[in-house]
């Protein structure tokens, strides 16, 4: 249930962004760049990272949205399930496990995150730029999760399906376009 009076009709985080486009436009630009821009990390892999971070942060809305996006992208069920397990048990390749481990470390204990965490991801075959890209996804969803939870946005399965299809086919740019109009 939304916590702010003006958010009573909000179904998702997009409603927050569109309520004050001037305020959220820079964030939308960043979301688009981080989640759909050029990267060694595939778009589906970034969605898994975002969903995993969201689960670690207890953000049910974002978990539901990222699961639905991965489903709409045609991701295998094992890939989607990586959101809900530990990196070591996830049924994904070792490179992705390394990014999930990075996400877990930076999300659960950022004060003790270190060069060793980066080295492990690099040892799995990721470039420095890819590691930076992963850190951006992790940090971005730390913020977005808190925005969603702070507003009291819950979502529902029908909304997740709708958003998932939109994100899978159009990325995050329609939100940016709406915020600019």
N, C-alpha and C positions, 0 to 999 in steps of 0.2 A: 504494500500500500504506500503510495507516494507520501512523503513527509511534509512537503510544502504545498500550500493551498493552490498555487497555480499549476501544480504538477498532477492534479487529480485525474486528468484525462490522458496523461502520458502513458504510452504503451512501451516505449523503449528509449534508449539513450539518444536516438535521433531527434526525439521530441525536445530533449534538453538542448541539443545543438541548435535546432531551428527556432527555439524560443528567443535566442539572443545571438543571431548569426555573426554580428560584428565581434562579439567576445570569443566565439568558438571557431571562427574562420581559420586562425593560425593553427589550432589543434587539428582541424579537419585536413588542412594541407599536410601536416605532419603524419596523420594517420594514413592518408593516401600514399605518401612517400614510403613510409615504413612497411605498410602491408602489401602494396602492389608495385612498388618501384623495382628497378633492376636489383637483383641480389642473387648470389649463389644459392641462397636458401629459397626454395620454391614457395609459391604462394600458399599451397596447402600446408607445407611445413611451418610456415609462419602462423597459420591459423591454429595448428596443433600447439605451438608454443603459447599463443595467446590464450587458448582454451585451458592449457595446463596451468599457466600462471593464474588464470581466473579461478580455477578450482582451488589452487593453493591459497588464494586470497578469499575463498568462500563466496565468490560472486556468481550465484546461480544464473542470473540473467545472462552474463557474458558466456558462461559455460554452455548454456542452451543455444545461444546465438552462434557460437563457433562450431558446436557439434552440427547444427543445422547447415551451416555454410560448408563444412567438410562433406556432409552427406550430399548436398546439392552439387558439389564439385565432383562427385562420383568417387570419393576416397573410399578405400577398403575399410571395412568395419574395424580391422586391427589398428589402422591408423587413427580412426576416431577414438577408439578405446584407449589410446595412449594418453588422452587427457585425464583418464580416471585411474591411472596406476602409477607405480613408481617407475623412474627411468629404467632401472635394471630389469623390470618385468615387462616393460612395454614390448609389444610385438612389432618393433620397427628396427631399421638397421642401426648399426653401431654409431654411425655418424649422427643420426637423429637422437639416439640415446644420450650422446655427449651434449647436445644442445638442451635436452630436457634436464640433464644433470646440472648444467650451467644455470638454467632457469630456476631449478629448485634451490640451488645455493644462493643465488642473488635475491630470490624472493623470500626465502625463509630466514636467512642470516646475512643480510647485506653488510653488516659491520665486520664480518669475518671473511667476506669475499676477497679473493686475492689473485695474484698472478698465477698461482697453481690452478685455479679454476679455468682461467683462460688457456693455460698450457694444455690442459686435458682436452679441451675442445679443439685446439690446434693439432694435438696428437691424433685426433680422430679424422683429421684431413680437412678441417675447415680453415679457410684463409683468415687473416686478421680482419679483413673487411666483413667477411661473413660473421665473425664473432661480434664485431661492432653492430652489425645488422640485428643479430640475435639480442644483444643487450638493449637495443632500441625497442624491439618488440616487448621484451620483458619489462622495461621501464614504462613504456607507454601503457601497458595493461595494468601495471600497478596503479597508475593514475586513473585510467578509465574505470577500473573496478571500484575504486573509492568514490568516484563521481556517481556511478550507478547506485552503489550501496548508500551513499550519503543522501541521495534523492529518494531512496526507497522504491526504486523501479524493479519490478519483478518479472514482467513478461509472461508469456504463456506459449504452449506448444504451437498454436496456429500462427502467432506472431513470429516465433523463431523460424518456422518454415518459410514464411513470407520474407523475412530479413535474410535468411540463409540463401534463398534463391537469388535475391537481389545482389547480395555481396558476391556470390559465386559467379554471376554472369556480368555484373557491372562494376564490381569493386566498390570502393568507398567514394568514388567521384560524384555520384548523384547527390549525395549529401552536401558535398562542397558546392556543386552547382546550385542547389536549392538555397544554400546559405548566401550565395553571391547574388541571388535575384531579389 
